[in-house]
Amino acid sequence: MRTRSKAGIFKPKALCADNIDLEPSSVEEALAHPAWRSAVQAEYDALIANSTWELCSLPPGRKAIGCKWLFKIKKNPDGTINHRKARLVAKGCSQVPGCDFTETFSPVVKPATIRVILSVAVTKGWPLRQVDVNNAFLNGDLVNDVYMQQPPGFVQHGSSGETLVCHLTKALYGLRQAPRAWFDKLKQFLVSTGFTLSKSDASLFVRSTFDNTLYVLVYVDDIVITGSSSDEIDCFVRQLHNKFALKDLGDLQYFLGLKVTRSSSGTLHLCQRKYIRELLARSSMSTAKSVHTPMVSSSMLSKGEGDYLADPTEYRSLAGALQYIVLTRPDIAYAVNRVCQFMHAPTNLHLVALKRILRYLRGTLSYGLLFRRSERLSLVGYADANWGLDFDDHRSTTGFCVYYGHTPISWCSKKQQVVSRSTAEAEYRSLAAATSDVAWLTSLLTELKLSSIDPPIVWCDNSSAVAVAANPVLHSKFKHVELDLFFVREKVASGELVVGEVPACDQVAYILTKPLSVSLFTRFRNSLRVVPLEEVG
């Protein structure tokens, strides 16, 4: 038989035309490409102009940490190249604690705080503005002496030919204390312009005068601003721009991976469609068949079922990624909580349960949290528990959600830390958890110069738990939970909280404690204001 290769017939090689768009793997490769060379030079010039370091000889007894260049192609939504970004980062992993750095903690805004601010802005019709600080970490001032090797490709020597190192005067990406240094710098500026740092959330800043109110939310270099006056917001953005180089992104549209859509009627929709699509693509489930619920209603997961996965890395990665989606999707909170309980030793059955959540998300891509105007901004909570349904340790699951107006702003689905000896005890522990969250939200609203129009109320569907919250009944059965007992009872006695009984058919937190049938799940999902973008009007 005469083959095509013997006859001299060859299939033409398909050459990739996108090789030029690949990110360089080394600085030498970058400097050989004109576009990347310009990006590297621009970053280096910016660092020099910022007086990020001073060249000096390395002091005796000190060690210089390394550094490297990172390269990233920034693309437009249509896939075309926007620009090429080069960034110099320090190798913070080699920093010596107590010598190169001390404290590293830097706060970021809590998700519940973001939802409270959005709910207030929607109800009051306030504008939402977003800015992004350019090279934010480079603005931070260092307290400790840090020495770093010179950037590859830009090495200079002393007059005698000796090797010089960079004595850092400003923070650099990669340093362990860089986020803290930047936040301290930003906090000093905001406080100097009349803002007050919130005690309930260290990344929330409030400025309230007789005429205007301004709220600022900070998540590293992403800043969201809202307030009662557009002129006041414009003035503050100009002040911020005079202090730091920033990009004014205009109206809030995309924040922390959350797509923000505001309709002409004033409603606001939070969705993570892009993030979910990327997660589905990563798990090869973009074309998977969708399902109506994230868990089978009869699901009874146990750590001893099925065969252990040979490599649990993918399971752990997907389970961790799903936790971020819970920020806007309380409807999957219970299912995600369940699959995350087996991350230490997942089996094939646990993987099936996890992939069912992905299949559910596949069919509800455009679903998200809906914020609508509310005539009465009051705190209303729902607390529930499933008693001893975990077959491995018989612990109960706490579930609660708290509304501020029409929209839930805080929710939780979590296994209790101890075994409850009765349904009433399990429900009461959930009631105490919800009460703690309501107390924090009340404190936050006070700092925002707001309040709950009506006294905060928490609804529970267990008559015994409701009775114990207000009266010293069944005390013999609650001796071992006295702290929770008196914490809730004190709030009720002082009038700071009302605890009421609600029928099980109206218990919204039901969806946070157990798998449900399609009809019940759909009903409670709507109660949680999780709706598709197409229904926003």
N, C-alpha and C positions, 0 to 999 in steps of 0.2 A: 504494500500500500504506500502510495506517495503522499506524504503529508504536505501541508501548506508551507511549513518551515523548510522542508527539503526543496520545495519549488521556489523558494525565495519570496514567499508571500507572508508578510508580517502585519499584524494589527498596529496601526499607529499609536504611539504612546500618548496618553492623555496628560498633558502638562498642566499643572495647576497655575492658574493665572493670579491666584490670591497669595502667592508666596510673599509678595512684597508687603502684605498686610499682617504677616506673622509678627508676634512680639519677640524682640531680641532676647537671647538667653544670656548675653554677657555685654558688658559696656563696650568691649572692642567691636562686637558685632553692631552695636548701636551707632558707634562713632563712624562706622564705615558707610552708614546710610544717611544721606543728607537730611531727610525729614527727622529721623531720630536724633541725629547729631544736634539739630536745632533745638529739639525738646530737652536734651541733656544740658546743653549750654544755657538755655533759658532757666532751668531749675537751678543750676549752679550760680548763675548771675543773681537770681533772686535770693539765694542763701547768703551770698556775699553782701548784697545790698541791705539785707536784714541784720548784718553783723552777727551771724549765727555763731561764729567761732573766731578765735585768735590763734595764729600759728605760734608754737613755742616748742621748746625741748621738753621731753617727758621727764617730770620730776622723779628723783630716786624713790623706789618703793611703790610706784604707781604703775598700773597696767592700762594700756590704751585699748578700748573696745574696738571691734571692727565695724565696718559699714559696707553697704552694697547698694547697687542701683536696681530699682524695680521699674518695669515698663508695662504700660497698659494702653490699649487702643480704646478710646472712648467713641462709642457709636451713637448715631441718631436712632429714633424709634424705627425708622425704615431700614436699618441695617447699614447705612452708609457711614463712612468715617467722619466723626466730628473733629477730633484732634488726637494727637499722640501725646501721652503723658509720661514723663520720666520723673521718678521720685527717689531721692537719697534717703535711706533708712539706716538707723544705727542698729547694731546687733545687741539689743538689750538683754538677750539671754546670757551674755557674758558679764553683765554688770554685777558688782559685788555689793550685797546688802550692807547698809550701814556705812559704806564708803562712797559709792556712786549714787545711792539713793536711800531714802528712808520710807516715807509714806507714798503709796501709789493709788489709793482709792480715789475714784472720781465719780460723783453721782450722775445718774441719767434720769430723765423724767419717767414717772410711773405710768403705765398704760391707763390706769383708772383716772389719773389726773388729766390725761389727754382727752378722754371721753367726757369728763366733767366740763372742761373748757369748751369742747365742741358743742355740747348740749346747751351751755349758756349762750354761746355765740349764735346758734341757730334760733333759740327762743327770742333773743333780743335783737336779732337781725344785724349783728356786728360783722364787719369784714374780717377775713382771715388772711394774713400775709405771711409769706415764707421767705427767709433769706438764708444763704449758705456762705459761711466764712471761708475764704480761700486760704489754704495752707494754715489752718487754725492752730495746729500744734506748734508752729514756728513762732507764735506770738508769746508763748509761755516763757517766763523767766526761771532760770535754774537756781536752786539754793545750794546744791552740792557741786563740788568741782568734778567735772566729768571730762576725761580725755579720750579722744577718738582718733583712729587712723585717718589719714587724708583720703578723700574720695578717689576711687580708682579712675584713672584717666586724667587726674588733675593734681598729681603729686608734685610738691615743691620741696627744695632742699635749702638748708641754711647757707650763710655766706661761706662757711668752712666745709660745706658738703655734708653736714650732719643731717640726720633724719628728723623731721619736724612732725609734730602731731597737732591735732585741733583741740584747743581748750574751749569747750562749748560754753557760750554765754546765754544762748537761747535753747529752748527745747527743740528736739528733732524727732521726727517720726521713728518709732521703734524703741525709744527710751521708755523705761518702765514708768517713770514719773511724768511723761509728756502729757497724758490726758489730765492729770491733776493740775499741772502747771498752767495749762490752757484754761481750765475751768476757774482757777483762782484769779487769773488775769481778767477773764470776762466778768466774774462776780464783782471784782473791785470796780470795774467800769460801771456796771449796772447800779451798784449801791451808790456810787458817786453821782449818778444822774437821778437819784430820788427813788429808786426801787427798793423794795423790802424783800429779803429772802424768806421764803415760806419755811415754816418749821415742819409742816406736814409732808412737804416734798421739796428737797433741797435743790431741785432743778426748776422750780417755779418761782418767778419774780413778779411782784405786784406793785403797781404804782397807782394810788388812788388819791384824787384831789376832789375838791368840791364840784368841779365841772366834769372831769374826765376820769375814766378808769382804763388802765392798760395792763394786760397780762402778757408775760413772755415765758414760753416753754423752751427749754434748752436740752437738746440731745446731741452732745459732742459739738459738732460744727453746724448742725441743722437747728434753726431757730424759727419758731412759730410765734407770731405776734397777733393779738386781737385786742380790741378795745371799743369804747363807745364813740370815739371820734376818728375819722379817717385822716384828718389833718394832723392829729396828735401822733398817729402811727407813722405818717410820712415824715414828720419832724424827728421822731425817734430813729427811724431807719437812716436818715441823713447823719444823725449823731453817731450812730453805730458805724456807718461807712467812713466817717472822718477818722475814727479810731482804728478800725480794721478794714482790710480789703475784703469785700464781699460781693456776692452775686445776688441781686434782688430778683427773686423768682416770681414776684407778683402774687396773685391769689393762690392760696394753698391748693395744690393739685396732687402732689405725690410726696408722701412723707414716711420715711422708714419702711418703704416697701408697700405702703398703704395708698391705694388710689382713692382720692377724695373727689367726689362728684357732687356739685351743688346745683340744684334745679332752680328754675325761675320762680317757683313757689316758695323757695327758702329752705326746703328739705335738703339734707346732706346724706350721702351714702358712702360708707367705707367698705372697700373691697380689696382683696388680695389676689385678683385673677392672675396677674403676671407671675407672682410667686408660686401659685399653685400649678400653673402650667409648667414652670421650670422644674418643679418637684415631680410632676407626672412624667416629664421627659427624662429626668434623671433616673427614675425608677422603671422606665420603659412601659409606662401605663397610659400614654397619651391617647391610645385608641381602645382602652379597656371598656368593657360594658359597664354602664353605670347602674347603681342600685338606689333605692329610695331611702334607706337608713344607713347610718355608719356602723351599726351593730345588729346582728340577728337578735330578735327579741328573746330568744331562748338561750342566748350565749352564756356559757358558764366556763370561763377561762380558768385554767389551773396551771401551776408551774410544773406539774408532773406529767402533763399530757403531751403526746407527740414525741418526735425525735429532735434532739438538740441540733441547732444549726452548726455546720462546720466552721463557718465564719460569720459571727454575729455583727460584723462591722456595718453592713448595709442596713440591717434592722435598726441598730442604734442610731445611725445617721438619719434615717427616715423618721423614726419616732421623735427625735430631737427637732427635726424640721417641722413636724406636725404641731409641736407645742407653740410655735410662732404663729401659726394660722389661728389658734384659739383667741388671739388678740381681737379678731373681728368675727369669729365664728363660735359663739358659745354652744351652738348645737352639736359640736363634736367634742366638747370638753370632757364628757364622761368617757367616751370611747378612747380618746387619746390618753386619758389618765389610766385606763385599764391596760392598754398595750405598753405603756411606759413602766408598768410594775414588773415587767419580765425582761427588762433590758440586760440584766446580769447574766441570764441564761435562757435566751429565747428559743422556742421550738418552731417546727414547721407550722403548727396550728396557730401559734401567735403571729407568725408572718402572714398567714391567711387573714386573720382578723385585722392586721395592720393594712393589708392591701384592700380590704373591704372599705376602710375609711377613705383610701385614695380613690376607689371606684365611686364612692358617694360624692367626693369632691369633684370628680370628673363630670358628674351630671349636674353639679350646682356651682359651676365656675363663676357665674356672675352674681352669686348670692353674697350679701354683706350686711352690715349693720346700718340701720336706717335711723336718722335723727330727724324728728319733726318738732315744730313749734309746740310749746306746751303752755296752757293758761296757768297752770299751777305747778311750780317747780318744787316738788316735795320728794323726800326720800321714802321709798317703799321697798321693803325687802321680803323675800320668800326663802324659807329655810326648810330643808328636807333631809332625810337620811334613809339609807337602806340598811336594815339591821342584820348584821352577821352573814351577808350573802357571799363573802369571800371564803371559798372552800379551803384555802390554805391556812389561814390564821383566824378566820371568823371575825375579822374586824369589819366595822361598818364604814360606809362612805358618806362623807359630809358633802352636801350640795346647797349652795345658796346663790342668789342673784339680788342685786340692789338696783332699783330704778331711780332716776332723777328726772322727773317729768315722764315722757312717754317711752324713753329709751333706757335699757339696762346699761349702767356704767361700770359695774363691777360684778364678777361672778367667780365661782370656785367649785371645783369638783375634786375632792381629795380624800384619801383613805384616812380614817381616824387613827391616832397613835396608840390607842389602847382598846381592848375588847370591852364592849358595852354589855351589861348584864340584862338589859331589857330594851324594848323598843323606845320607851319613854326616855331612857338615858341616852340612847343614840340620837334621838331627835333633839334632846336638850343640848347635847354637845354641838350639834349643827346650829341651833339657835344662838348659842354663845359665840360661835365663830361669826355668824351674821351680825350679831350685836357689836362685836369688836370692829368689824368692817364699817358698820354704820357710824360708830363713834369716831373713827378716823375720817370718814367722809364729812361728818358734821364739823370737825376741826378744820378740815380743808376749806369748806364753804365759808366758815367764819373768817379765815384769812383772805378769802376772795371778796369779803364784804357782802356775802350773800347768806342766805339761810334757807331752811326748809319751811315753806309756808305753813304746812301742817306739821304737828309733831311726828318725828320719824316712827314708822310702824313696821313691824316684822310679822309676817303671816306664817303660821305653822299649822299643819294638819293633824297634829297629835294633841288631843285634849289634855292628857296628863302633863305634857311638857308646858302647855299654856298655863295650866293651873299652878304648877310649881313656880313658874316665873313670877307670879303675882302673890301667891299665898304660901305659907309654910306648911304645905301638905305633903304627904308621902316622904317626909324628911328622912325616915329610917332607910329608905331605899336610895338616898342620894348623899349619904354621909361621905362617901369616897369621891364625890365630885363637888365638894363644897365651894371651891374657888369659882368654878363656872356658875354654880347655883347663885352665889351672892353677887357676882359680877352683873349678871342679867337682872336680878331682883333689885339691885341698887339703882340701876338705870330706870327701871319701871317705877319704883317708889318715888324717885325724884321728878318724874314726869318727862325725863329726857327721851323715853322710848315707850311705845305702846306695843304690846304683844297680843295678837289676835289669832283666832282659829279660822281656818279656811277649809272648805271641802276639798277632798283629795282630787276631785275632777278639775279644780281651779288652781291646784298647786303647781305653779310654773317651774319650781325647782325640781320637780319630778324628773325632768329631762336630764338633770345633772347627777342623778344618783342610780339610774338603772336603764337598761336597754328597753325600748318601747316598740309597740306595733306601729305600722306606717301611719295610721289615722291619728293616734295619740301624739306621735313624734311630730307630724306635720302641724298639728294644732299648737303644740307648745313652742315649736320653732317660730311660728308666726307671732306668738306672744312675746318671744324674745326679740322681735323686730328684725329677724334675719330674713331678708326678702331679696329677690333678684333686682338687678339694676333697672330692668325694663319696667318694673312697677313703680319706680320713683317718678313722682309727678308734682 
